[in-house]
């Protein structure tokens, strides 16, 4: 019985650390994709910007789910992730119709939203 309990504790601890690593990878992917999005919008690359915005929408859905699960004092992070997800979807829509100027404005707001969240939740 003690061995089983010990094994479950080890598995739970390992799963928690794997989740943290995934989150760091996810955040790095978001940062890289956001940079790519800005470049593709500046170049008026409709396909590239659209793909980046759709990928960001998907990733911010994961971030939102992570902070919902975390609960507690993460309510602000949930709101910021949701706002980022909505901005990404809006950017995808804007670039699909060739509206790059408003897409640039939305991308700037998206970057500011990321920075706001990092101010409170990013661990150095």
MMTF fields as JSON, N, C-alpha, C and O atoms, coordinates in Angstrom:
{
  "mmtfVersion": "1.0.0",
  "mmtfProducer": "UNKNOWN",
  "numBonds": 495,
  "numAtoms": 496,
  "numGroups": 124,
  "numChains": 1,
  "numModels": 1,
  "chainsPerModel": [1],
  "groupsPerChain": [124],
  "chainIdList": ["A"],
  "bondAtomList": [4, 2, 8, 6, 12, 10, 16, 14, 20, 18, 24, 22, 28, 26, 32, 30, 36, 34, 40, 38, 44, 42, 48, 46, 52, 50, 56, 54, 60, 58, 64, 62, 68, 66, 72, 70, 76, 74, 80, 78, 84, 82, 88, 86, 92, 90, 96, 94, 100, 98, 104, 102, 108, 106, 112, 110, 116, 114, 120, 118, 124, 122, 128, 126, 132, 130, 136, 134, 140, 138, 144, 142, 148, 146, 152, 150, 156, 154, 160, 158, 164, 162, 168, 166, 172, 170, 176, 174, 180, 178, 184, 182, 188, 186, 192, 190, 196, 194, 200, 198, 204, 202, 208, 206, 212, 210, 216, 214, 220, 218, 224, 222, 228, 226, 232, 230, 236, 234, 240, 238, 244, 242, 248, 246, 252, 250, 256, 254, 260, 258, 264, 262, 268, 266, 272, 270, 276, 274, 280, 278, 284, 282, 288, 286, 292, 290, 296, 294, 300, 298, 304, 302, 308, 306, 312, 310, 316, 314, 320, 318, 324, 322, 328, 326, 332, 330, 336, 334, 340, 338, 344, 342, 348, 346, 352, 350, 356, 354, 360, 358, 364, 362, 368, 366, 372, 370, 376, 374, 380, 378, 384, 382, 388, 386, 392, 390, 396, 394, 400, 398, 404, 402, 408, 406, 412, 410, 416, 414, 420, 418, 424, 422, 428, 426, 432, 430, 436, 434, 440, 438, 444, 442, 448, 446, 452, 450, 456, 454, 460, 458, 464, 462, 468, 466, 472, 470, 476, 474, 480, 478, 484, 482, 488, 486, 492, 490],
  "bondOrderList": [1, 1, 1, 1, 1, 1, 1, 1, 1, 1, 1, 1, 1, 1, 1, 1, 1, 1, 1, 1, 1, 1, 1, 1, 1, 1, 1, 1, 1, 1, 1, 1, 1, 1, 1, 1, 1, 1, 1, 1, 1, 1, 1, 1, 1, 1, 1, 1, 1, 1, 1, 1, 1, 1, 1, 1, 1, 1, 1, 1, 1, 1, 1, 1, 1, 1, 1, 1, 1, 1, 1, 1, 1, 1, 1, 1, 1, 1, 1, 1, 1, 1, 1, 1, 1, 1, 1, 1, 1, 1, 1, 1, 1, 1, 1, 1, 1, 1, 1, 1, 1, 1, 1, 1, 1, 1, 1, 1, 1, 1, 1, 1, 1, 1, 1, 1, 1, 1, 1, 1, 1, 1, 1],
  "groupList": [{"groupName": "UNK", "atomNameList": ["N", "CA", "C", "O"], "elementList": ["N", "C", "C", "O"], "formalChargeList": [0, 0, 0, 0], "bondAtomList": [1, 0, 2, 1, 3, 2], "bondOrderList": [1, 1, 2], "singleLetterCode": "X", "chemCompType": "L-PEPTIDE LINKING"}],
  "groupTypeList": [0, 0, 0, 0, 0, 0, 0, 0, 0, 0, 0, 0, 0, 0, 0, 0, 0, 0, 0, 0, 0, 0, 0, 0, 0, 0, 0, 0, 0, 0, 0, 0, 0, 0, 0, 0, 0, 0, 0, 0, 0, 0, 0, 0, 0, 0, 0, 0, 0, 0, 0, 0, 0, 0, 0, 0, 0, 0, 0, 0, 0, 0, 0, 0, 0, 0, 0, 0, 0, 0, 0, 0, 0, 0, 0, 0, 0, 0, 0, 0, 0, 0, 0, 0, 0, 0, 0, 0, 0, 0, 0, 0, 0, 0, 0, 0, 0, 0, 0, 0, 0, 0, 0, 0, 0, 0, 0, 0, 0, 0, 0, 0, 0, 0, 0, 0, 0, 0, 0, 0, 0, 0, 0, 0],
  "groupIdList": [1, 2, 3, 4, 5, 6, 7, 8, 9, 10, 11, 12, 13, 14, 15, 16, 17, 18, 19, 20, 21, 22, 23, 24, 25, 26, 27, 28, 29, 30, 31, 32, 33, 34, 35, 36, 37, 38, 39, 40, 41, 42, 43, 44, 45, 46, 47, 48, 49, 50, 51, 52, 53, 54, 55, 56, 57, 58, 59, 60, 61, 62, 63, 64, 65, 66, 67, 68, 69, 70, 71, 72, 73, 74, 75, 76, 77, 78, 79, 80, 81, 82, 83, 84, 85, 86, 87, 88, 89, 90, 91, 92, 93, 94, 95, 96, 97, 98, 99, 100, 101, 102, 103, 104, 105, 106, 107, 108, 109, 110, 111, 112, 113, 114, 115, 116, 117, 118, 119, 120, 121, 122, 123, 124],
  "secStructList": [7, 2, 2, 2, 2, 2, 2, 2, 2, 2, 2, 2, 2, 2, 2, 2, 2, 2, 2, 2, 2, 2, 2, 2, 2, 2, 2, 2, 2, 2, 2, 2, 2, 2, 2, 2, 2, 2, 2, 2, 2, 2, 6, 6, 7, 2, 2, 2, 2, 2, 2, 2, 2, 2, 2, 2, 2, 2, 2, 2, 2, 2, 2, 2, 2, 2, 2, 2, 2, 2, 7, 4, 4, 4, 2, 2, 2, 2, 2, 2, 2, 2, 2, 2, 2, 2, 2, 2, 2, 2, 2, 2, 2, 2, 2, 2, 6, 6, 7, 2, 2, 2, 2, 2, 2, 2, 2, 2, 2, 2, 2, 2, 2, 2, 2, 2, 2, 2, 2, 2, 2, 7, 7, 7],
  "xCoordList": [0.816, 0.0, 0.866, 0.588, 1.918, 2.806, 3.516, 3.693, 3.921, 4.611, 3.685, 4.105, 2.436, 1.471, 1.256, 1.19, 1.148, 0.964, 2.185, 2.058, 3.374, 4.61, 4.688, 5.072, 4.326, 4.349, 3.383, 3.731, 2.188, 1.221, 1.73, 1.528, 2.385, 2.955, 4.028, 4.077, 4.885, 5.941, 5.343, 5.788, 4.347, 3.694, 3.059, 3.186, 2.383, 1.739, 2.773, 2.562, 3.88, 4.938, 5.55, 5.818, 5.773, 6.352, 5.388, 5.807, 4.119, 3.123, 3.089, 2.98, 3.18, 3.178, 4.365, 4.214, 5.555, 6.733, 6.667, 7.15, 6.08, 5.926, 4.982, 5.185, 3.929, 2.996, 3.706, 3.469, 4.577, 5.317, 6.208, 6.274, 6.895, 7.752, 6.935, 7.334, 5.791, 4.945, 4.518, 4.487, 4.194, 3.783, 4.9, 4.651, 6.141, 7.269, 7.44, 7.688, 7.311, 7.385, 6.246, 6.443, 5.06, 3.901, 4.111, 3.833, 4.596, 4.824, 5.889, 5.758, 6.932, 7.966, 7.388, 7.707, 6.537, 5.891, 4.973, 4.896, 4.284, 3.425, 4.272, 3.939, 5.362, 6.233, 6.783, 6.767, 7.263, 7.811, 6.741, 6.986, 5.562, 4.472, 3.987, 3.621, 3.983, 3.575, 4.555, 4.143, 5.844, 6.846, 6.641, 6.708, 6.392, 6.131, 4.878, 4.849, 3.853, 2.612, 2.891, 2.433, 3.63, 3.938, 4.669, 4.362, 5.629, 6.372, 5.461, 5.506, 4.633, 3.744, 2.715, 2.352, 2.242, 1.31, 2.036, 1.506, 3.241, 4.014, 4.309, 4.364, 4.496, 4.778, 3.507, 3.569, 2.35, 1.051, 0.962, 0.387, 1.531, 1.5, 0.225, 0.195, -0.81, -2.127, -2.107, -2.65, -1.489, -1.456, -0.663, -1.135, 0.536, 1.382, 0.766, 0.757, 0.247, -0.373, -1.628, -1.882, -2.4, -3.61, -3.283, -3.929, -2.272, -1.858, -1.348, -1.675, -0.534, -0.008, -1.142, -1.157, -2.088, -3.197, -4.056, -4.502, -4.284, -5.075, -4.326, -4.932, -3.022, -2.222, -2.209, -2.29, -2.108, -2.168, -3.523, -3.592, -4.58, -5.915, -5.963, -6.477, -5.428, -5.399, -4.563, -4.975, -3.385, -2.499, -3.07, -2.942, -3.695, -4.294, -5.483, -5.806, -6.13, -7.173, -6.564, -7.164, -5.371, -4.661, -4.269, -4.415, -3.772, -3.365, -4.574, -4.498, -5.67, -6.892, -7.304, -7.62, -7.299, -7.676, -6.731, -7.165, -5.447, -4.461, -4.784, -4.788, -5.051, -5.315, -6.694, -6.883, -7.657, -8.951, -8.737, -9.277, -7.945, -7.664, -6.892, -7.121, -5.984, -5.185, -6.064, -5.841, -7.066, -8.005, -7.343, -6.328, -7.925, -7.369, -7.188, -8.131, -5.963, -5.666, -5.38, -4.858, -5.707, -5.407, -6.547, -6.489, -7.567, -8.732, -8.326, -8.835, -7.424, -6.962, -6.249, -6.405, -5.473, -4.781, -5.786, -5.574, -6.873, -7.929, -8.497, -8.663, -8.787, -9.343, -8.365, -8.765, -7.088, -6.084, -5.888, -5.722, -5.906, -5.773, -6.981, -6.838, -8.164, -9.375, -9.322, -9.681, -8.873, -8.742, -7.733, -7.954, -6.625, -5.608, -6.152, -5.878, -6.922, -7.545, -8.49, -8.486, -9.299, -10.241, -9.525, -9.94, -8.452, -7.67, -7.047, -7.038, -6.532, -5.922, -6.951, -6.664, -8.143, -9.213, -9.621, -9.898, -9.655, -9.975, -8.907, -9.227, -7.652, -6.554, -6.682, -6.502, -6.989, -7.169, -8.248, -8.093, -9.333, -10.43, -10.016, -10.328, -9.315, -8.889, -7.927, -8.094, -6.933, -5.957, -6.579, -6.148, -7.577, -8.219, -8.92, -9.125, -9.286, -9.934, -8.976, -9.392, -7.682, -6.673, -6.662, -6.134, -7.226, -7.272, -6.06, -6.17, -4.914, -3.667, -3.457, -2.807, -3.988, -3.822, -4.547, -3.939, -5.833, -6.473, -5.886, -5.911, -5.365, -4.707, -3.446, -3.132, -2.726, -1.54, -1.919, -1.25, -2.997, -3.458, -3.858, -3.535, -4.557, -4.966, -3.749, -3.714, -2.748, -1.525, -0.755, -0.169, -0.753, -0.108, -0.829, -0.186, -2.148, -2.93, -2.656, -2.56, -2.531, -2.221, -0.877, -0.766, 0.13, 1.446, 1.386, 2.026, 0.626, 0.463, -0.245, 0.094, -1.21, -1.941, -0.998, -1.054, -0.137, 0.858, 1.763, 1.998, 2.267, 3.155, 2.454, 3.057, 1.194, 0.437, 0.366, 0.568, 0.08, -0.001, 1.364, 1.457, 2.411, 3.765, 4.175, 4.909, 3.704, 4.014, 3.599, 4.285, 2.479, 1.945, 2.277, 2.391, 2.432, 2.489, 3.771, 4.01, 4.598, 5.811, 6.829, 7.118, 7.363, 8.408, 9.743, 9.932, 10.649, 11.98, 12.828, 13.976],
  "yCoordList": [-1.188, 0.0, 1.26, 2.21, 1.265, 2.438, 2.638, 3.772, 1.548, 1.657, 2.254, 3.08, 1.834, 2.361, 3.857, 4.622, 4.269, 5.678, 6.49, 7.581, 5.942, 6.609, 6.743, 7.795, 5.686, 5.711, 6.764, 7.51, 6.832, 7.847, 9.261, 10.16, 9.46, 10.769, 11.152, 12.297, 10.205, 10.462, 10.768, 11.694, 10.005, 10.243, 11.629, 12.352, 11.998, 13.315, 14.433, 15.433, 14.274, 15.291, 15.405, 16.51, 14.282, 14.277, 14.92, 15.694, 14.607, 15.196, 16.701, 17.434, 17.174, 18.61, 19.296, 20.378, 18.695, 19.316, 19.26, 20.176, 18.206, 18.131, 19.218, 19.799, 19.494, 20.554, 21.9, 22.707, 22.162, 23.414, 23.555, 24.626, 22.474, 22.515, 22.799, 23.61, 22.135, 22.378, 23.837, 24.447, 24.393, 25.787, 26.708, 27.686, 26.392, 27.215, 27.089, 28.084, 25.878, 25.68, 26.409, 27.047, 26.311, 26.982, 28.487, 29.133, 29.042, 30.491, 30.912, 31.96, 30.114, 30.432, 30.361, 31.196, 29.366, 29.257, 30.448, 30.948, 30.89, 32.072, 33.288, 34.047, 33.471, 34.618, 34.585, 35.598, 33.434, 33.296, 33.53, 34.207, 32.972, 33.126, 34.568, 35.066, 35.24, 36.645, 37.518, 38.438, 37.221, 37.953, 37.692, 38.613, 36.439, 36.083, 36.79, 37.281, 36.833, 37.522, 38.981, 39.48, 39.661, 41.073, 41.255, 42.17, 40.393, 40.467, 40.224, 40.953, 39.193, 38.858, 39.944, 40.196, 40.586, 41.704, 42.857, 43.45, 43.18, 44.284, 44.021, 44.954, 42.758, 42.38, 42.168, 41.841, 42.355, 42.113, 40.683, 40.44, 39.756, 38.334, 37.744, 37.32, 37.726, 37.286, 35.847, 35.568, 34.948, 33.533, 33.348, 32.705, 33.91, 33.768, 34.388, 33.778, 35.611, 36.297, 35.551, 35.425, 35.064, 34.318, 33.031, 32.694, 32.314, 31.071, 31.35, 30.63, 32.414, 32.782, 33.146, 32.701, 33.95, 34.39, 33.201, 33.139, 32.268, 31.078, 30.226, 29.697, 30.092, 29.32, 30.002, 29.331, 31.321, 32.047, 31.86, 31.696, 31.884, 31.656, 30.298, 30.18, 29.284, 27.935, 27.902, 27.323, 28.529, 28.497, 29.288, 28.868, 30.422, 31.197, 30.463, 30.684, 29.6, 28.746, 27.821, 27.588, 27.293, 26.45, 27.245, 26.766, 28.455, 29.3, 29.608, 29.531, 29.952, 30.248, 29.029, 29.163, 27.856, 26.628, 26.362, 25.932, 26.618, 26.42, 27.302, 26.828, 28.571, 29.484, 29.254, 29.506, 28.781, 28.41, 27.266, 27.278, 26.281, 25.135, 25.557, 25.029, 26.504, 26.972, 27.626, 27.451, 28.382, 29.0, 30.028, 30.624, 30.228, 31.148, 32.551, 33.177, 33.039, 34.422, 34.572, 35.605, 33.575, 33.604, 34.165, 34.11, 34.697, 35.212, 36.277, 36.288, 37.153, 38.182, 37.552, 38.021, 36.498, 35.803, 35.146, 35.12, 34.619, 34.035, 35.111, 34.891, 36.259, 37.368, 37.827, 38.07, 37.946, 38.384, 37.341, 37.699, 36.057, 34.996, 35.006, 34.847, 35.194, 35.26, 36.458, 36.345, 37.599, 38.79, 38.54, 38.944, 37.872, 37.564, 36.617, 36.779, 35.631, 34.681, 35.419, 35.173, 36.324, 37.089, 38.027, 38.172, 38.663, 39.535, 38.735, 39.184, 37.562, 36.712, 36.314, 36.338, 35.951, 35.595, 36.802, 36.668, 37.972, 39.203, 39.488, 39.869, 39.305, 39.526, 38.567, 38.971, 37.308, 36.326, 36.79, 36.694, 37.29, 37.78, 39.004, 39.105, 39.926, 41.155, 40.853, 41.38, 40.021, 39.756, 38.935, 39.035, 38.133, 37.341, 38.233, 37.836, 39.443, 40.399, 41.515, 42.498, 41.349, 42.309, 43.612, 44.609, 43.634, 44.853, 44.859, 44.551, 45.216, 45.111, 46.239, 46.028, 47.43, 48.521, 48.223, 48.332, 47.85, 47.491, 46.218, 46.054, 45.328, 44.124, 44.512, 43.915, 45.514, 46.013, 46.577, 46.309, 47.357, 47.927, 46.823, 46.895, 45.808, 44.691, 43.904, 43.45, 43.736, 43.018, 43.793, 43.192, 45.113, 45.941, 45.777, 45.651, 45.778, 45.563, 44.164, 43.987, 43.181, 41.817, 41.778, 41.16, 42.419, 42.445, 43.122, 42.673, 44.19, 44.878, 43.977, 43.972, 43.234, 42.316, 41.237, 40.88, 40.72, 39.731, 40.323, 39.698, 41.533, 42.178, 42.392, 42.207, 42.779, 42.983, 41.69, 41.692, 40.595, 39.307, 38.911, 38.423, 39.122, 38.763, 39.555, 39.051, 40.779, 41.606, 40.901, 40.991, 40.207, 39.574, 38.08, 37.563, 37.383, 35.92, 35.286, 34.108, 36.013, 35.4, 35.175, 36.065, 33.976, 33.642, 33.703, 33.068, 34.453, 34.599, 33.399, 33.339],
  "zCoordList": [0.0, 0.0, 0.0, -0.732, 0.825, 0.883, -0.449, -0.894, -1.083, -2.371, -3.427, -4.237, -3.411, -4.375, -4.159, -5.121, -2.909, -2.585, -3.003, -3.56, -2.728, -3.122, -4.639, -5.151, -5.357, -6.819, -7.355, -8.271, -6.802, -7.235, -6.966, -7.783, -5.833, -5.506, -6.518, -6.968, -6.876, -7.859, -9.22, -9.899, -9.623, -10.914, -10.943, -11.931, -9.871, -9.807, -9.87, -10.556, -9.164, -9.182, -10.564, -11.035, -11.216, -12.559, -13.549, -14.41, -13.435, -14.333, -14.16, -15.143, -12.923, -12.671, -13.302, -13.869, -13.22, -13.812, -15.329, -15.995, -15.894, -17.346, -17.832, -18.898, -17.027, -17.387, -17.401, -18.3, -16.418, -16.363, -17.584, -18.188, -17.951, -19.134, -20.382, -21.218, -20.511, -21.661, -21.7, -22.768, -20.553, -20.512, -20.984, -21.688, -20.591, -21.038, -22.554, -23.234, -23.08, -24.528, -25.223, -26.257, -24.651, -25.228, -25.262, -26.273, -24.171, -24.126, -25.14, -25.773, -25.296, -26.286, -27.695, -28.542, -27.949, -29.262, -29.528, -30.65, -28.49, -28.646, -28.989, -29.899, -28.261, -28.516, -29.945, -30.644, -30.368, -31.726, -32.79, -33.788, -32.571, -33.538, -33.583, -34.648, -32.443, -32.405, -33.202, -33.909, -33.082, -33.878, -35.367, -36.181, -35.713, -37.103, -37.618, -38.746, -36.785, -37.157, -37.492, -38.52, -36.64, -36.89, -38.206, -38.971, -38.471, -39.742, -40.929, -41.92, -40.822, -41.944, -42.196, -43.345, -41.146, -41.343, -42.027, -42.967, -41.567, -42.163, -43.64, -44.441, -43.993, -45.382, -46.197, -47.383, -45.554, -46.188, -46.721, -47.782, -45.983, -46.327, -45.736, -44.58, -46.54, -46.085, -45.558, -44.489, -46.299, -45.886, -44.595, -43.658, -44.55, -43.367, -42.128, -41.059, -42.273, -41.132, -40.672, -39.474, -41.627, -41.281, -40.537, -39.545, -41.028, -40.364, -38.951, -38.008, -38.815, -37.491, -36.541, -35.394, -37.008, -36.157, -35.724, -34.578, -36.631, -36.279, -35.259, -34.327, -35.428, -34.477, -33.108, -32.079, -33.095, -31.82, -31.146, -29.928, -31.917, -31.36, -30.669, -29.557, -31.325, -30.743, -29.466, -28.461, -29.513, -28.347, -27.169, -26.019, -27.449, -26.36, -25.741, -24.574, -26.507, -25.946, -24.895, -23.845, -25.178, -24.211, -22.965, -21.841, -23.178, -22.052, -21.173, -19.946, -21.803, -21.05, -20.214, -19.032, -20.823, -20.109, -18.938, -17.869, -19.144, -18.081, -16.871, -15.735, -17.118, -16.007, -15.391, -14.202, -16.179, -15.605, -14.619, -13.513, -15.03, -14.166, -12.92, -11.832, -13.084, -11.949, -10.893, -9.695, -11.34, -10.41, -9.511, -9.871, -8.345, -7.357, -7.883, -8.367, -7.781, -8.169, -9.662, -10.081, -10.464, -11.895, -12.739, -13.967, -12.104, -12.846, -13.879, -15.0, -13.496, -14.422, -15.625, -16.752, -15.388, -16.476, -17.417, -18.63, -16.871, -17.709, -18.629, -19.828, -18.061, -18.856, -19.934, -21.072, -19.581, -20.554, -21.654, -22.82, -21.295, -22.301, -23.234, -24.447, -22.664, -23.484, -24.435, -25.607, -23.923, -24.765, -25.883, -27.025, -25.553, -26.564, -27.62, -28.809, -27.185, -28.116, -29.069, -30.275, -28.515, -29.336, -30.299, -31.449, -29.835, -30.719, -31.861, -33.007, -31.548, -32.578, -33.634, -34.831, -33.183, -34.123, -34.97, -36.162, -34.348, -35.087, -36.138, -37.264, -35.777, -36.73, -37.905, -39.054, -37.636, -38.713, -39.68, -40.897, -39.126, -39.954, -40.767, -41.954, -40.124, -40.815, -41.961, -43.061, -41.719, -42.79, -43.914, -45.063, -43.6, -44.658, -45.676, -46.822, -45.25, -46.154, -46.589, -47.202, -46.262, -46.697, -45.922, -46.414, -44.733, -43.909, -42.968, -41.781, -43.53, -42.781, -41.777, -40.753, -42.044, -41.084, -39.767, -38.702, -39.814, -38.544, -37.928, -36.709, -38.752, -38.225, -37.457, -36.427, -37.959, -37.266, -35.898, -34.901, -35.861, -34.591, -33.611, -32.426, -34.105, -33.239, -32.763, -31.619, -33.633, -33.249, -32.182, -31.282, -32.276, -31.254, -29.915, -28.873, -29.944, -28.729, -28.167, -26.953, -29.048, -28.617, -27.893, -26.834, -28.441, -27.794, -26.431, -25.48, -26.339, -25.045, -24.033, -22.849, -24.501, -23.621, -23.097, -21.92, -23.963, -23.533, -22.455, -21.421, -22.705, -21.724, -20.387, -19.329, -20.433, -19.196, -18.395, -17.181, -19.075, -18.385, -17.821, -16.694, -18.601, -18.148, -16.908, -16.058, -16.811, -15.646, -14.353, -13.335, -14.412, -13.21, -13.092, -11.981, -14.227, -14.154, -14.668, -14.4, -15.388, -15.944, -14.849, -14.049, -14.829, -13.872, -14.587, -15.625, -14.04, -14.663, -14.384, -14.824]
}
